[in-house]
């Protein structure tokens, strides 16, 4: 099982995926806050963005993924989540090996 802490580089790259695919906020301090918490072993992090108030990053130890509350899902949000999760899976596998 993988370490729940992300490295600074992993956290920064994961947040870039969330910004690009899920519209995570990228204003001053938002990325730094994510990196701070991710490098200390978070299990989930609410980034909101285009996924609404329930937009979250999950660190499931064997993979990283994004999602939102089921009641907030739309076709657009599901497509964003699918693209983000594909990018996060690729990043995870490149960084830590296939889960």
C-alpha positions as CSV (number, residue, x, y, z in Angstrom):
1,X,0.0,0.0,0.0
2,X,1.3,3.4,-0.9
3,X,2.3,6.2,1.5
4,X,-0.7,8.5,2.0
5,X,1.6,11.6,1.8
6,X,2.2,13.0,-1.6
7,X,5.5,14.6,-2.4
8,X,5.5,18.3,-3.2
9,X,6.0,17.5,-6.9
10,X,3.2,14.9,-6.9
11,X,0.8,17.3,-5.1
12,X,1.6,20.2,-7.5
13,X,1.0,17.9,-10.5
14,X,-2.2,16.5,-9.1
15,X,-3.5,20.0,-8.5
16,X,-2.7,20.9,-12.0
17,X,-4.9,18.0,-13.2
18,X,-7.7,19.3,-11.0
19,X,-7.3,22.9,-12.3
20,X,-7.2,21.7,-16.0
21,X,-10.0,19.1,-15.8
22,X,-12.2,20.1,-12.9
23,X,-11.8,23.9,-12.8
24,X,-10.3,23.8,-9.3
25,X,-9.6,27.3,-8.1
26,X,-6.1,28.5,-9.0
27,X,-6.0,31.9,-7.3
28,X,-3.3,32.9,-4.9
29,X,-2.9,30.4,-2.0
30,X,-5.2,27.7,-3.4
31,X,-2.5,25.5,-4.9
32,X,-0.2,26.1,-1.9
33,X,-2.9,25.1,0.5
34,X,-3.5,21.8,-1.4
35,X,0.2,21.1,-1.5
36,X,0.6,21.8,2.2
37,X,-2.2,19.4,3.2
38,X,-1.3,16.7,0.6
39,X,2.3,16.5,1.7
40,X,1.0,15.8,5.3
41,X,-1.1,12.8,4.4
42,X,-4.6,14.0,3.5
43,X,-7.4,11.4,2.6
44,X,-9.7,14.0,0.9
45,X,-9.5,17.6,0.0
46,X,-12.4,19.9,-1.0
47,X,-11.3,22.0,-4.0
48,X,-14.8,22.9,-5.3
49,X,-14.2,24.6,-8.7
50,X,-16.4,23.5,-11.7
51,X,-17.6,20.5,-9.6
52,X,-19.4,22.8,-7.2
53,X,-19.1,22.8,-3.4
54,X,-18.6,19.0,-3.3
55,X,-15.7,18.9,-5.7
56,X,-13.1,16.8,-3.9
57,X,-9.7,15.1,-4.4
58,X,-9.4,11.7,-2.8
59,X,-6.2,9.9,-1.8
60,X,-7.3,6.3,-1.6
61,X,-3.7,5.1,-1.0
62,X,-3.8,2.9,-4.1
63,X,-5.0,5.7,-6.4
64,X,-5.8,9.4,-6.6
65,X,-9.2,10.5,-7.9
66,X,-11.6,13.4,-8.1
67,X,-15.3,13.4,-7.6
68,X,-18.3,15.4,-6.4
69,X,-21.5,14.8,-4.5
70,X,-23.8,12.4,-6.4
71,X,-26.7,14.8,-6.3
72,X,-24.5,17.5,-7.9
73,X,-23.4,15.3,-10.9
74,X,-24.3,16.4,-14.4
75,X,-23.1,15.2,-17.8
76,X,-20.5,17.9,-17.9
77,X,-19.2,17.2,-14.4
78,X,-19.1,13.5,-15.0
79,X,-17.0,14.1,-18.1
80,X,-14.7,16.4,-16.2
81,X,-14.3,13.8,-13.5
82,X,-13.6,11.1,-16.0
83,X,-10.9,13.1,-17.7
84,X,-9.4,14.2,-14.4
85,X,-9.3,10.6,-13.1
86,X,-7.6,9.3,-16.2
87,X,-4.9,12.0,-15.8
88,X,-4.6,11.4,-12.1
89,X,-4.3,7.6,-12.7
90,X,-1.5,8.2,-15.2
91,X,0.3,10.6,-12.9
92,X,0.0,8.1,-10.0
93,X,1.3,5.2,-12.1
94,X,4.2,7.3,-13.4
95,X,5.1,8.4,-9.9
96,X,4.4,5.3,-7.8
97,X,3.9,2.4,-10.2
98,X,0.6,0.8,-11.3
99,X,-1.9,0.3,-8.4
